[in-house]
Amino acid sequence: MALSTAFTMLLMMLQASGDPRMAEVLTWLSGSTYNATGGQVTRTAIVMVILLALVPLCRRWLTILPLGGDAARAVGMALTPSRIALLALAACLTATATMTIGPLSFVGLMAPHIARMLGFRRTMPHMVISALAGGVLLVFADWCGRMALFPYQIPA
């Protein structure tokens, strides 16, 4: 809570400064694809492909960790290194998407539930369908944001 308040105060101070670049910051903070350029999207896609290629290497960890720490230790899995590696991979994937478009928390909250409601319960199919559902959800939300008040745009 204190961290959120501190960053809100910093944002308000920056807005009060009258810097013309604040419009870009506010657009990014709203989670919009409006300012994303082709070069940014290409760089993001390259980094995402590299990071997503690492996900299948974590399949065993992702299958065993939900069973609990005791079950993971029983099959010989080192808990701390696997958890740190998974958190680092998740942080890198999230940061890569966020640096281009901004925070899109609704996609991260909705997509895994959509995949589970579609019946995908095993780890790898669930992750693939979650990623696809997130992409479709983002494109749909962006389209709605562009068409709702055409010719003006609202953030996705």
N, C-alpha and C positions, 0 to 999 in steps of 0.2 A: 504494500500500500504506500509506504513511504517513497519507494523508488518510482512508482507511478506518479505520485504527487510532484516529486522533484523533476521528472521529465516533462510533466505538464507545465510546470512553472517555467522551465527552460524554453519550451515551445512558445509560451505566451510572451516571454521576453524577446525572443527572436521575431515574433510577429509584430511586436511594438516597435522594433528597430526600423521597420519600413524597408528592409532589404528586398529588392525585387525578386531575388531567388527564392523567397519564402513561398511563392506560388507553386514552384516545382516541389518543394518539400511537402507542402500540404497535399498536393496531388499524389505524391508517393505515399504519404501517410494514410491516405484514403483507400489505398489498394487499387489503383487504376492502371489499366494497360494503355492509357492515353499517351503517356510520354515515352513508352518503350519504342526504341528504334530497332531497325533491322540488325544492326551490328550488335546491340545489346542482347537481342534475342538469340542471335547466332552463337555468341560467346556463352550464354546461359545454356543453350541446348548442348553444346560441346561438353561443358562441365557436367551437366546432368547425365549425359550418356556415359561418361567415364565413371561417375559416382554410382549410377544405377547398375553398371556392370559388376560392381562390388557386392550388390545386394544378394545375388544367389550364393555367394561364398558364405553368407551368414545364415543360410537356411537352417542348418542344424541348431544354431543358437536360438533362432526365432521359434523353432518348433519345441525345444526343450525348456526354455526359460519360463513360459507360461505355466508349466507344471509345478513350479516352485523351486526354491533353492536346494532343498533336500534331494529332490529327484535329479536335479542338474548335477549335484555333487556325486550322486550315486552312479551316474553314467560317466563320471570322470571329467566333467566340464569345469574349467576354472571360471568362477562366477565374476570376479572383479574385472579381469581383462576383457571378457566377452561383453559385459555391460558397458564398460568404457568405450570399447570399439563400436558397439551399436549406437550409443549416445553420440559419439563423434560423427558417425556416418549420418545419423538423423539430423544432427545440427548442421552439417555441411549441405545436405540436401535442402533443408529448410532455408538456410542462409542464401543458397544459390537462387532459389525462386524469389525470395523476399528482396534481394538486392535489385532485381529488375522491375518487379511489379509493386512491391510494397507488401505490407501484412495482409494476408487473405485468410484469416482464421476460419471463416465459415467453410472454406473448402476442406481444410484439415479436420474440421469437426464433422462435416456431412459425408464426405466421400467414403471413409471406412464403414460407416453405418449403412450407406447405400449398398456397398459391396456385400456386407453381411446379410442384409435383407434380400439380396439377390441369390443367396444360398452359398456363397463362397466362404468356407470356414477354414480350410487348410491354409497354411501360412503363405506360400508363394502365389497361389491363385488369388488369394485375398489381397495381397499387395499389388499385384498386376491390375486387378479390377478396380481397386481403390485409386490407383494412379490414373487409370482411364476415366473413371467416374469423376475424379477431381478435374481433369482436363475438360471434360464435357460440361461439367457444372460451371467452371470458370468461363468457358466460351459462351454458354447460355446466359450467365449473369452479365457478362460484358455486353452481349448483344442487347439484352433487356435495358441495360444502363444507357446504351447509345440510342435506342429507339423509343424509350418511354417519353422523353421530352424533346424529341427531335425538333430542331437541329442542335439543341444543347445536349450535354452529356452529364450523367450522374455516375459516381463511382460504382464499380461492381461490388 
